[in-house]
Amino acid sequence: MPTDLNALRLILAEADCLASPQTVEQALDRMADEITTRLADSNPLVYTVMNGGLIFAGRLLTRLPFPLETSYLHASRYGHALQGTLLDWRVRPTQDLRGRSVLVLDDILDEGHTLAAIVDYLKNEGAREVLTAVLVHKNHTRKAYPGMRADFTGVDVADRFLFGCGMDYKGYWRNAPGIYAVKGL
């Protein structure tokens, strides 16, 4: 079935902009400063969570002026269960994590079950420390555990159906330069 490109264009045209491209750029600059202060002397290994973290990582990593290794991982929770830490690994971490500082980059912290499970896995593999960075923190009370936050966060946004900067609408608009909410959702 062909994709209705006009309908997809309308989604963006009618969307509510929750963070403009300029706001996103400022958030990325601030996050880069915070991450540099924390990790510049630690020889970190930086993992991007695919697919959502791809755009965020590409925009953030070039702002980090220190040596680091990069890689990616791809995981989802088995059966999309609401609880538990069993992951369905599509691409597992392959580097030796023992004694390393690890930074995990993802587009959004929504409920956080998958991110929490990834962090637990990396710690169990011997990482000295595992830090997280997300571009978007979605404000609501359904987190994997109360008060859950990433170590580094770009912007906090309302609990809406979001897209842009790595987040997608039906597989599209990850490339939108700001953070948008689907009208009415």
N, C-alpha and C positions, 0 to 999 in steps of 0.2 A: 504494500500500500504506500503510495507516494506521500511524502511529508508535505504538509500545508505550510509553506514558508511564509505566506502572508499572515496566517494565524500566529506563527511564532514571532513575526515582527510586531504584531499587535500586542502580544504579551509584554514585550519590552516597552512599547510606546505607551501602554496604559499602566505600567507598573509604578508603584510608589518607590522613589529613590530614598533608601534609608541611610546610605553613606555614599556621597558623591565620589567621583574619581579622585578629586583633590583630597578629600577626607581620607580615602584609602592610602594615598601616597604619604600623607602626614603620619598615619598610623604605622605604615611600613618603616618610615624613617625612625620613628620613636622606638619601635620594636627592635630594629637593627642596633640602635644605641644601647638598649637594655641587654640584648643578647651579647653584644660585643663586650660590655662591661663584665658580664657574668662568665663568658666562655672563651675570651680571646687567648688565654694562656693555658687552655686545657686540652688542646688537640682533639676537638670533638668529632664524633661521627654523627652526621645529620641524615636522618631518614625522612623521606617524604612519603606520606600515606597516599596511595593512588586510589582513585583518579582525582578526587577533589583537591588534594594538596598540591597538584602539579603547578597550577598557575600561581598560587601563593608562593610556593618555593622558588619558582623562577624569578619572581619579583623581589623576594626577600634576600636570597642568597648573594646576589650581586652587591648588596649593601653591606655585607659582612667582610670587613677588611683584615681578616686574619686567616691563617691556614686551617683548613677543615677538610674532612672527607665527606663525600655525599653518596647516598644510595637511596633505594626506594624499597617499599614493601607494599603488599596488597593483601588485605585481610578483611573478612566480614565475620560476624558472629554466626555460628551454626543455627540454621533455621530462623535467624533473626529473633532469637529468644530474648525476652525482656530482662532476664537475669542470667548470670553465669559468665564465665570467661573463656569458654571453648571457642577457638577461632577456626574459621575455614580459611586457611592460608592459600592464597593464589600465588603469591611470591613471598617466600620467607626471607628473613635477614640471613645473609651469607657470611658476613664479616665476623671475626672473633671479637666479642664484646667484652671479654674479661678485663676489668679494670678501666674501661673506657667511660668517658662522659658522652652521653647520647642525647641528642635533641631530636624530637619527633615533631614534624611539621604537618599540620592538617588544616583544611579550609575552615572548619566550624566545630565548635563544641556545642552540640545539641544536647542529647541525653548523656553521651559520653561513655556508653558501655563498651564500644569497640576500642576507643582510645585507652580506656582504663585497662582493658585486657591486653592491648599491645604493650603498654607500659609494664604490666606485670610480667609478660613474657620476656621482655628485654632485661628486666631485673633478674629474672630466674636464669637467664643465659649468662649472667655475670657482670653486667654493666655496673660500673661504680656508682653512677647516678644517671637517672633518666629524667630529662626535662621536656616539657611540651610547649609548643607555640601554635596558636590558632589565630587566624585573621579575625574570625567572628565568634563571639560568645553570645549564644541565644539565651535571653532572659526568660526563665521559667523555673518551676520547682520540680521538674521531672528528671533531674540529674541522676546518674548512676549512684552517687552518694551525696548527701547534703553538703551544700557549699562548694561543690566541685568547680574548680577553675583551672585553666592552663597556667603554666608558669609565666607565659608571655601572651598577651592578648592585644589584638589590634583595636577592635570596636565591639561594644555591646549593642545588641539590637533586640527589637521586639520579637515575640514569639509568633512569627509569620512564616509563610512558605517563601523561602529566599532563593535567589539565584544571582550569579555574577561572581567574579573573582574566584572561580573554581567550583562554586556551587551551581547545580544545573536545574533547569526546568525541562523534564522529560528528555534528558540527554543533551539539551541545547543551552546556550547562553552562558556556559562556563567562562567564555571569553568576554562577557560584558565587563567594562572597566570599573563599575561601581557595584554597590550591593543593593539589590532591588527585591521588593516583595510583590508577589503576584496580586493584582488588584482583587480585593474581596476575599483573599485567603491569608 
